[in-house]
Amino acid sequence: MNWTTRKDTKQINVGGVKIGGGADIVVQSMTNTDTRDVDATLNQINKLYNKGCEIVRCAVIDSDAAKALGIIKKHTPIPIIADIHFDHKLAIESIKSGSDCIRINPGNIGSFDKVRDIIRAAKEYSIPIRIGVNSGSLEKSLIDKYNGPTDKALVESAYNWIRRFEDEGFTNMKLSIKSSDAKTTILCYEQISKLVDYPLHLGVTEAGSGNEGIIKSVSALSVLLREGIGDTIRISLTESPIHEIDVCYELLNALHLRKKRSIDFVSCPTCGRIEIDLISLVNELKSRLKHIDIPIKVAVMGCVVNALGEAREADMAVAGGRHFGLIIEKGKIIKKVKENRLLDEFVKAVEDFVDRMRV
Ligand code: SF4
């Protein structure tokens, strides 16, 4: 299935989910609820899980949040990563609460003795650590050396941390190097993937929202995934984390790296030949068929010019005409329907097709 040759990385296990070593690229997100609010956090985790999220990260802002993780852990359907900044005691508490992994940015934990305490606890509880390096908390010495938080500075920081963890006899780790700049992200991961063979978590941090956020993330991650780099991904958006999962799967599906859990729609851009309201039709179809959780291909075409060609590649297709539409299954016209019935009839035809596939 893969058209990329994945870089060979070690495999780690985060609460039963394999990362690296040829395993499927794992889809992650992060809750934006207050972790201390166990019900709200579990509610969001369940929504993420239902969308296909495979690992979720929760912010641990204080000791109550670390304790809450213990309860969340008992009910979550997917592994939990405790997200720690600054306070090594919160990392240790979260490990003891049952977190499946700890994400730290060693550069903001303080002395290495504190980092060492986290490593010791992770070893004792046999859980991995994600080392996060990002431009916002880069060591001053490297900023001075490279004249800013450049890709080279970030890579040197990441490499140094990995070696320090290895010096402690710790290798159960994965790595992320985050920048809010897509090009810097690409350069960082390209370089670090040549230096170490730990699994890599890809993402563009603080990418933003809407088209801007999606394009920044997808442009960087597409290049890297095509080069075989990356074992797990997050698309960070200033939006509901549920939407992040949709974008992750769209990306992986587009690159033929994972199948998404919904219909793969193909639709024409419309032009002067159009004779039906295709934009409304596509939006209505997406809404009415969003319960379909298998990746069949559905083509929605404005006229017959390209419809029959597209329809041959699709499981189901609809092509508009003057006041009517053709419903096509596996390249064969099965019905000609008046425009005012087209939406209902096509929804029914797709649902019938899916029912037959499930048998
Ligand atoms: S399928 Fe028909 S309406 Fe759609 S862009 Fe092509 S020619 Fe235009």
Residues whose N, C-alpha, C, O or C-beta is under 5 A from the ligand:
A	BS01	SF4	C268 P269 T270 C271 R273 I274 M301 G302 C303 V305 N306
